[in-house]
Amino acid sequence: LTSPEISRSSTKNHISTMSEGGTKVKADDCAAPLREEIKSAVLKLKEKGVTPLLVGFLASGDESARKYAEWTGKACESDGIKFELREVEKMELEDALTAANHDPSVHGIMIYYPCFGTAPSFYGGNMDDYLRDSVPIEKDVEGLCHTYRRNLYHNIRYIDAHTQANQGGILVESTTENTKKCLLPCTPLAIVKILEHLNAYDQTLPVGNRLMGKTIAVINRSEIVGRPLAAMLANDGAEVYSIDISSIYRMKRGKMVEVTEAQEELVKRSHIIVTGVPTKDYRLPTEWVSPGSVVFNVSHFKNVDEETLLKVPGVKYVPLVGKVTVAMLERNLLRLVQNYHS
């Protein structure tokens, strides 16, 4: 197996040498310059008479959701964005969402999940999925509605990129604008930004190929983080193994094939490992982590033994991504304003 080193030409503040043991990477270091860019963009919008308004809906007693809402509010206040947290009973959430959808003063909408959990919807499927698809593309700050998901999985990077149009059942060529970038889910996008911060992306290669040659293990295939993250990394050229409790899939830019290789071997040869297992009982075996790897913990629970992990030579450990996630939420809001409300 080749040694999974992300970059030999890394900056001294963020990447340790192979002989130094591991390094804990602070999300603050990545979030800070992003937040400065956001503040500057917000000031320019205010000069034009536009103050971005983000509305968040909280309809459950989930403590993690409430904490995320609090972080969002503090960040928005600091960066000059107007944030309204609207707490509603879950049976009133759909009506409240519809009202915000129709309100021209609202630039972005997010819902703090879970609301209904796996409870079924009158409209088919489960209610939380139905609500995700009820936020229009013009206001979906989380990038989770059907249109954005479909474009992500088909590696369509612009919302106005239509290479074909269907007229009367016949496919004909149409113009491609490529002026409005699609929105991407906030936590997966935060992980990508941290990887760029750590020089894991080869900036000398064309966009879409900058993770070429990298092997990545994403442990947990949730619809909010694990699955879209795996697709995003595969779309950027990586070979991604999407690992869940009952299956492992190899993802490579639009293709998803089940594999029978042992999880241990796949993780050992990974340059980047992302754990998002939502249980306190799961621990990533440290002996599976190769020197020089980048390891993310995106679960609310600690999926790794931090002390042991940081003894692995050259490992970069990212224990939290929340501050970058909130920055990506703000960034997505500004993109919505640019695409649809300016």
LINLIN-V329759 format. One record per residue. N is the residue number from 0. RES is the residue in one letter. D_CENTER is the distance of its C-alpha to the mean C-alpha in Angstrom with 2 decimals. Layout:
# LINLIN-V329759
N:RES:D_CENTER, N:RES:D_CENTER
This chain:
# LINLIN-V329759
0:L:29.44, 1:T:28.29, 2:S:27.01, 3:P:23.20, 4:E:23.24, 5:I:20.31, 6:S:22.54, 7:R:26.19, 8:S:26.14, 9:S:23.67, 10:T:24.30, 11:K:26.40, 12:N:24.37, 13:H:21.19, 14:I:22.50, 15:S:25.52, 16:T:28.23, 17:M:28.85, 18:S:31.83, 19:E:30.28, 20:G:28.27, 21:G:24.67, 22:T:22.80, 23:K:20.45, 24:V:17.81, 25:K:17.31, 26:A:14.06, 27:D:16.65, 28:D:17.81, 29:C:14.62, 30:A:14.04, 31:A:17.73, 32:P:18.17, 33:L:15.12, 34:R:16.71, 35:E:20.03, 36:E:18.92, 37:I:17.69, 38:K:21.04, 39:S:22.97, 40:A:21.42, 41:V:22.11, 42:L:25.67, 43:K:26.27, 44:L:25.26, 45:K:27.59, 46:E:30.34, 47:K:30.07, 48:G:30.33, 49:V:26.73, 50:T:24.96, 51:P:21.41, 52:L:21.32, 53:L:18.33, 54:V:19.42, 55:G:17.79, 56:F:19.45, 57:L:20.19, 58:A:22.32, 59:S:22.36, 60:G:23.62, 61:D:20.51, 62:E:20.62, 63:S:16.98, 64:A:16.21, 65:R:19.06, 66:K:17.97, 67:Y:14.53, 68:A:16.74, 69:E:19.07, 70:W:16.61, 71:T:15.44, 72:G:19.14, 73:K:20.21, 74:A:17.72, 75:C:18.65, 76:E:22.29, 77:S:22.18, 78:D:20.66, 79:G:23.00, 80:I:20.83, 81:K:22.51, 82:F:20.72, 83:E:22.43, 84:L:21.64, 85:R:23.59, 86:E:24.52, 87:V:26.05, 88:E:27.44, 89:K:25.26, 90:M:28.09, 91:E:28.07, 92:L:24.34, 93:E:24.67, 94:D:27.51, 95:A:25.77, 96:L:22.72, 97:T:25.21, 98:A:26.98, 99:A:23.93, 100:N:23.12, 101:H:26.70, 102:D:26.86, 103:P:26.86, 104:S:26.29, 105:V:22.75, 106:H:20.14, 107:G:16.95, 108:I:16.52, 109:M:14.23, 110:I:15.37, 111:Y:14.97, 112:Y:14.95, 113:P:16.95, 114:C:19.85, 115:F:21.94, 116:G:20.24, 117:T:21.68, 118:A:24.60, 119:P:25.68, 120:S:25.77, 121:F:29.04, 122:Y:27.34, 123:G:26.23, 124:G:23.33, 125:N:21.97, 126:M:21.81, 127:D:18.21, 128:D:17.21, 129:Y:20.01, 130:L:18.83, 131:R:15.33, 132:D:17.37, 133:S:19.79, 134:V:17.72, 135:P:18.83, 136:I:16.83, 137:E:18.67, 138:K:17.19, 139:D:13.88, 140:V:11.80, 141:E:8.85, 142:G:9.06, 143:L:10.00, 144:C:13.69, 145:H:15.62, 146:T:16.06, 147:Y:12.51, 148:R:11.76, 149:R:15.04, 150:N:14.54, 151:L:11.35, 152:Y:13.42, 153:H:16.41, 154:N:14.89, 155:I:16.16, 156:R:14.70, 157:Y:17.00, 158:I:17.77, 159:D:21.43, 160:A:21.64, 161:H:24.21, 162:T:26.32, 163:Q:28.34, 164:A:29.57, 165:N:31.34, 166:Q:34.78, 167:G:37.12, 168:G:35.44, 169:I:35.77, 170:L:32.92, 171:V:33.76, 172:E:32.16, 173:S:30.72, 174:T:29.63, 175:T:26.19, 176:E:25.24, 177:N:21.86, 178:T:21.74, 179:K:18.79, 180:K:15.32, 181:C:12.99, 182:L:10.07, 183:L:6.53, 184:P:4.24, 185:C:3.92, 186:T:3.01, 187:P:1.84, 188:L:3.56, 189:A:5.38, 190:I:6.35, 191:V:7.52, 192:K:9.30, 193:I:10.87, 194:L:12.01, 195:E:13.54, 196:H:15.09, 197:L:16.60, 198:N:17.98, 199:A:16.43, 200:Y:16.13, 201:D:19.69, 202:Q:20.16, 203:T:23.54, 204:L:22.21, 205:P:21.34, 206:V:17.87, 207:G:16.62, 208:N:18.66, 209:R:17.53, 210:L:16.44, 211:M:19.68, 212:G:21.55, 213:K:18.73, 214:T:18.42, 215:I:15.34, 216:A:15.38, 217:V:12.53, 218:I:14.47, 219:N:13.68, 220:R:12.82, 221:S:11.54, 222:E:10.71, 223:I:7.85, 224:V:6.01, 225:G:8.71, 226:R:9.88, 227:P:7.22, 228:L:6.10, 229:A:9.89, 230:A:10.57, 231:M:8.69, 232:L:10.55, 233:A:13.59, 234:N:13.64, 235:D:13.94, 236:G:16.93, 237:A:16.15, 238:E:17.85, 239:V:15.42, 240:Y:16.83, 241:S:15.06, 242:I:17.12, 243:D:17.91, 244:I:21.06, 245:S:23.21, 246:S:21.99, 247:I:20.47, 248:Y:19.35, 249:R:19.31, 250:M:16.87, 251:K:18.02, 252:R:17.01, 253:G:17.93, 254:K:19.88, 255:M:19.32, 256:V:22.39, 257:E:23.28, 258:V:24.75, 259:T:27.24, 260:E:26.83, 261:A:26.63, 262:Q:23.32, 263:E:25.06, 264:E:25.90, 265:L:22.48, 266:V:20.89, 267:K:23.87, 268:R:23.38, 269:S:19.66, 270:H:18.87, 271:I:15.43, 272:I:14.90, 273:V:11.92, 274:T:13.36, 275:G:12.05, 276:V:15.47, 277:P:16.34, 278:T:19.93, 279:K:22.07, 280:D:24.13, 281:Y:21.77, 282:R:22.18, 283:L:21.12, 284:P:24.56, 285:T:24.82, 286:E:27.35, 287:W:24.74, 288:V:22.95, 289:S:24.58, 290:P:25.55, 291:G:23.24, 292:S:20.00, 293:V:16.72, 294:V:15.68, 295:F:12.62, 296:N:13.16, 297:V:10.28, 298:S:12.91, 299:H:15.09, 300:F:17.82, 301:K:18.73, 302:N:18.41, 303:V:20.43, 304:D:23.82, 305:E:22.96, 306:E:26.58, 307:T:27.21, 308:L:23.99, 309:L:24.87, 310:K:28.19, 311:V:26.71, 312:P:27.73, 313:G:25.15, 314:V:22.10, 315:K:19.23, 316:Y:17.72, 317:V:14.64, 318:P:15.41, 319:L:13.09, 320:V:9.86, 321:G:10.60, 322:K:12.29, 323:V:9.73, 324:T:7.26, 325:V:10.46, 326:A:11.20, 327:M:8.26, 328:L:9.56, 329:E:12.93, 330:R:12.20, 331:N:11.12, 332:L:14.34, 333:L:16.37, 334:R:15.33, 335:L:16.56, 336:V:19.68, 337:Q:20.23, 338:N:19.82, 339:Y:21.75, 340:H:23.39, 341:S:25.06
